[in-house]
Amino acid sequence: MKLFVVWHHKKARTTLYLCLHYFCPGRLTFPSQIIWLPCPVASGWITQMGVTSWRSESEIFLDMTFGSGGHTRAILQKESDITLYALDRDPTAYAIAEQLSEFYPKQIRAMLGQFSQAEALLMKAGVQPGTLDGVLLDLGCSSMQLDAPERGFSLRKDGPLDMRMDGGRYPDMPTAADVVNALDQQALASILRTYGEEKHAKKIASAIVQARSLYPISRTQQLASIVAGAFPPSAIFARKDLLQRSTHIATKTFQAFRIFVNNELNELYIGLKTAQKFLRPGGRLVALSFHSLEDRIVKRFLLGISMTERFNLSARQKVIQASQLRSSYENKEGDSISRAPLMWELIHKKVLTPEDQDVQDNPRARSAKLRAAIKL
């Protein structure tokens, strides 16, 4: 049995498309009855991998990033004998999930909450640990959020400087405007450096502090202009993406404040731990990320590398570590002590990225990275 993975990419938010065999391989006849989830875009690419097991009974899935429902909708259109829990922290996405559940009342269960609330929500819904067949995480900001100026995520569209993925659910939760207007210069620089990997963090933080001393910073394009004003005109679009296209100098600044406001990296780690707890042995985790900070967390989690380690391991070190983790050793008293075994088997050894032709066909695919693993 072979597995085919297809990605299609849309706007700044890449959407993942997987053959349903990824989660329940063997259910369909290969290769004539491949089921895709979801596929609104024509271009894509295919990577072939091996899969070994499948289940004949009804599967239970968790889409931890429901968004506008593309993944969930495509699965349900093709496979009715499943239960799918649709989680999202965004009230707008939750409303879409509830509407979709009217068409699939026996299959879909809408849940509103962050990754850190997923365990309690699953338990409340009657889902026991070790029972899920598949978990999908499609990380980052959705196209639906980016395309809504009133949400304040995009520097290309003017709107209130909000950036809260939870919307107005938590009135006391600080917005991006609260952050840029309240924190001192050192704290702002730390956010830009840590979450935006911005090498000019001090310069940008200084510009923000100087600007807010004259007037409150409350709009997205206002912040973008302040960042741009800290550099000569020639530098505003001097940065290049992977396709050597010009990108605005404030792009990393917006990323940094968005990640900070939504506590995205901590939430991601908690989400991965929850997925591990609720997946059955043999269940599959699929994570799609769009920048190095997200991918680093997913990679280290699946490989059992501590998040506090300064560097990732080399390929040789990974082999050595895996061997050590699966073996036992003698302590000073001569007792046999077994180290904790690895929790995941990687479906593919290396991260999957779009090929050159796919990126040329759809430039927004350029930063997508997919990792998938089977729970041991």
C-alpha positions in Angstrom: 0.0 0.0 0.0 1.3 3.4 -1.0 0.5 6.8 0.3 0.2 9.9 -1.8 0.3 13.4 -0.3 -0.9 16.4 -2.3 -0.5 20.0 -1.3 -2.3 22.9 -2.8 -1.5 26.4 -1.7 -3.7 29.5 -1.5 -2.7 33.1 -0.6 -0.4 33.7 2.3 -1.9 30.7 4.0 -1.0 27.4 2.4 -3.6 24.7 2.7 -2.7 21.1 3.0 -4.3 18.4 1.0 -3.8 14.8 2.0 -5.0 11.6 0.5 -7.4 10.1 3.1 -5.1 7.0 3.0 -2.8 9.2 5.1 -5.1 8.6 8.1 -6.8 5.3 7.2 -4.6 3.7 4.5 -6.0 0.6 2.9 -9.7 1.7 3.1 -9.8 2.5 -0.6 -8.6 0.8 -3.7 -5.2 2.3 -4.7 -4.6 4.3 -6.8 -7.9 4.8 -8.6 -10.0 5.9 -5.6 -7.8 8.5 -4.0 -9.6 10.9 -1.7 -8.3 14.4 -1.4 -8.8 16.9 1.4 -9.4 19.8 0.3 -8.7 21.0 -3.2 -9.8 24.5 -4.3 -6.6 25.2 -6.1 -5.5 23.5 -9.3 -1.7 23.3 -8.8 0.0 20.9 -6.4 2.6 18.3 -6.0 2.7 14.7 -5.0 5.1 12.8 -2.8 5.0 9.0 -2.4 5.5 7.2 0.9 4.8 3.8 2.5 2.0 3.0 5.0 1.5 -0.3 6.8 -1.7 -0.5 8.7 -5.4 0.5 8.6 -8.6 0.0 10.6 -11.9 -1.3 9.3 -14.2 0.4 12.0 -15.3 4.0 12.0 -12.4 6.4 12.5 -12.3 9.4 14.8 -10.3 12.5 13.7 -9.4 15.8 15.2 -8.9 18.9 13.0 -7.2 21.2 15.5 -7.2 24.2 13.1 -10.6 24.1 11.5 -10.4 27.6 9.9 -12.9 27.9 7.1 -13.4 24.1 7.1 -11.6 23.1 3.9 -9.9 20.0 5.4 -13.0 18.9 7.3 -15.5 19.5 4.5 -13.5 17.5 2.0 -13.1 14.5 4.3 -16.8 14.5 5.1 -17.8 14.8 1.5 -15.9 11.6 0.6 -16.1 9.5 3.7 -19.3 9.3 5.9 -18.3 6.6 8.4 -16.2 8.9 10.6 -16.5 11.2 13.5 -14.6 14.5 13.2 -14.0 17.0 15.9 -13.5 20.4 14.5 -11.5 22.7 16.8 -10.7 26.4 16.4 -10.0 29.3 18.7 -11.6 31.8 16.3 -15.3 32.4 16.9 -15.8 33.0 13.2 -14.4 29.6 12.4 -16.4 28.0 15.1 -19.6 29.5 13.6 -18.7 28.0 10.3 -18.1 24.6 11.9 -21.5 24.7 13.6 -23.1 25.6 10.3 -21.3 22.6 8.7 -22.4 20.3 11.4 -26.0 20.9 10.3 -25.2 19.1 7.0 -23.3 16.4 8.9 -25.1 16.1 12.2 -23.8 12.6 12.9 -20.2 13.2 11.9 -19.0 16.7 12.9 -18.6 18.1 16.4 -17.7 21.8 16.6 -15.5 22.9 19.4 -14.4 26.4 20.3 -11.1 26.8 22.1 -7.3 27.1 22.0 -4.9 24.1 21.8 -4.4 24.5 25.6 -8.2 23.9 26.0 -8.5 21.0 23.7 -7.9 18.3 26.3 -10.8 19.5 28.5 -13.0 20.0 25.4 -12.3 16.5 24.2 -13.0 14.9 27.6 -16.2 16.9 27.9 -17.3 15.5 24.5 -16.6 12.0 25.7 -13.4 11.4 23.8 -11.0 9.3 25.8 -7.2 9.4 25.6 -5.7 7.0 23.1 -8.8 6.8 20.8 -8.2 9.2 18.0 -7.1 7.9 14.6 -5.7 11.1 13.2 -4.9 14.7 14.2 -4.3 17.5 11.8 -2.6 20.8 12.6 -2.5 23.5 9.9 -0.6 26.2 11.7 -0.4 30.0 11.5 -2.8 32.6 10.4 -5.6 31.6 8.1 -6.5 33.3 4.8 -9.9 34.1 6.3 -8.1 36.1 9.1 -5.6 37.7 6.8 -8.3 38.9 4.4 -10.4 40.6 7.0 -8.9 44.1 7.6 -10.9 44.5 10.8 -8.9 41.6 12.4 -5.6 43.5 12.0 -3.4 40.7 10.8 -2.2 42.1 7.5 0.0 45.1 6.9 -1.3 45.4 3.3 -4.9 46.3 4.4 -5.5 49.0 6.9 -7.4 48.1 10.0 -7.3 48.2 13.8 -4.1 46.8 15.2 -5.8 43.8 16.9 -4.3 40.4 15.8 -6.2 38.3 18.3 -7.1 35.0 16.9 -9.7 34.6 19.6 -11.4 37.7 18.4 -13.3 39.4 21.2 -13.8 36.3 23.3 -11.5 37.5 26.0 -11.9 41.3 26.4 -9.0 41.5 28.8 -6.6 39.8 26.4 -4.2 42.5 25.0 -4.3 43.4 21.4 -1.2 44.1 19.3 -2.0 47.8 19.8 -1.8 47.3 23.6 1.5 45.6 23.2 3.2 48.2 21.0 1.9 51.1 23.2 2.6 49.6 26.6 5.9 47.6 26.6 9.2 49.3 27.0 11.8 49.4 24.2 13.8 46.4 25.5 10.7 44.2 25.7 9.6 45.2 22.2 13.0 44.4 20.8 13.0 41.0 22.6 9.6 40.2 21.0 10.8 41.2 17.5 14.1 39.2 17.9 12.5 36.1 19.4 9.3 35.7 17.4 10.1 37.6 14.2 13.8 36.7 14.0 14.3 40.3 13.2 17.9 41.4 13.0 17.0 45.1 13.3 14.9 44.6 16.4 16.5 47.4 18.4 16.1 49.9 15.6 12.5 49.0 15.0 11.7 49.0 18.8 13.3 52.5 19.1 11.2 53.8 16.2 8.0 52.4 17.8 8.7 54.1 21.2 9.5 57.4 19.5 6.4 57.3 17.4 4.0 56.4 20.3 5.4 59.3 22.3 3.7 61.6 19.8 0.5 59.6 19.1 -1.0 56.2 20.0 -0.3 53.4 17.5 -3.7 51.9 16.6 -3.8 50.9 12.9 -2.0 48.3 10.9 -0.6 50.5 8.2 0.3 53.1 10.8 2.7 50.5 12.4 3.9 49.4 9.0 4.8 53.1 8.2 6.6 53.5 11.5 8.8 50.5 10.8 9.5 51.6 7.3 10.4 55.0 8.5 13.3 53.6 10.5 15.0 52.6 7.3 16.1 54.5 4.2 13.5 54.3 1.3 15.7 51.9 -0.6 15.5 49.4 2.2 11.7 49.2 2.6 11.4 46.5 -0.1 15.0 45.4 -0.2 14.3 42.1 1.5 13.6 39.1 -0.7 11.6 36.0 -0.2 12.5 32.5 -1.4 11.5 33.5 -4.9 13.6 36.7 -4.8 10.5 38.8 -4.7 10.5 42.1 -2.6 8.8 41.9 0.8 7.9 44.8 3.1 10.4 45.5 5.8 7.6 45.3 8.5 6.6 41.7 7.6 8.7 40.1 10.4 7.4 42.8 12.8 3.8 41.8 12.2 4.7 38.1 12.5 6.4 38.7 15.8 3.5 40.6 17.4 0.9 38.2 16.1 2.8 35.2 17.6 3.3 37.0 20.9 -0.3 38.2 21.2 -1.7 34.7 20.6 1.0 32.8 22.5 1.3 30.7 19.4 4.4 28.7 20.2 3.4 27.7 23.7 0.0 26.8 22.4 1.6 24.7 19.6 3.6 22.7 22.1 0.6 22.0 24.3 -1.4 21.1 21.2 1.2 18.5 20.2 1.2 17.0 23.7 -2.6 16.8 23.5 -2.4 15.1 20.1 0.1 12.6 21.5 -2.2 11.9 24.5 -5.4 11.3 22.5 -4.0 9.5 19.5 -4.2 5.7 19.6 -1.0 3.7 18.9 -0.8 3.7 15.2 -2.7 7.0 14.9 -1.3 9.6 12.7 -0.3 13.2 13.3 0.1 15.6 10.4 1.5 19.1 11.0 1.9 21.8 8.4 3.9 24.9 9.3 5.0 28.0 7.6 8.0 29.4 9.4 11.0 28.1 11.1 9.8 28.6 14.7 6.8 26.4 14.2 8.6 23.8 12.3 11.4 23.7 14.9 8.9 22.9 17.6 7.2 20.2 15.6 10.5 18.6 14.6 11.9 18.5 18.1 8.7 17.2 19.5 8.6 14.3 17.1 12.3 13.5 17.6 12.1 13.7 21.3 14.6 16.6 21.4 14.2 19.0 24.4 12.8 22.4 23.5 15.6 24.0 25.6 18.4 22.5 23.4 20.2 25.2 21.6 20.8 23.3 18.4 18.9 20.6 16.5 20.7 17.3 16.1 22.5 16.2 13.0 21.4 13.2 11.1 24.1 11.1 12.6 23.3 12.3 16.1 19.6 11.4 15.6 20.5 7.8 14.7 22.7 7.6 17.8 20.0 9.1 20.0 17.4 6.8 18.7 19.6 3.8 19.4 20.3 5.0 22.9 16.6 5.7 23.6 15.6 2.2 22.5 18.4 0.5 24.5 19.0 0.0 28.2 22.2 0.7 30.1 23.7 -0.2 33.5 23.8 2.3 36.3 26.5 2.5 38.9 24.8 -0.1 41.1 24.5 -2.5 38.1 20.7 -2.2 37.8 19.3 -2.2 34.3 17.6 1.2 33.6 15.5 1.6 30.4 15.4 5.0 28.9 12.0 6.2 27.7 11.3 5.0 24.2 10.7 7.2 21.3 7.0 8.1 21.0 6.8 8.6 17.2 7.8 6.9 14.0 8.4 9.4 11.2 6.4 8.6 8.1 9.1 10.4 6.1 12.7 11.0 7.2 12.9 14.6 6.0 10.5 17.5 6.1 8.4 17.7 2.9 8.6 21.0 1.0 7.2 22.1 -2.4 9.3 21.4 -5.4 10.7 24.3 -7.5 8.0 23.9 -10.2 5.2 24.0 -7.6 6.6 27.1 -6.1 6.8 28.7 -9.5 3.2 27.7 -10.3 2.1 29.0 -6.9 4.5 31.3 -5.1 2.6 31.2 -1.8 3.7 27.6 -1.4 7.3 28.6 -0.9 7.5 28.4 2.9 5.3 25.4 3.5 6.7 22.5 5.5 5.0 19.2 6.3 5.9 16.7 8.9 3.9 13.5 9.7 4.4 10.7 12.2 2.8 7.6 13.6 2.3 7.3 17.3 4.1 4.2 18.7 
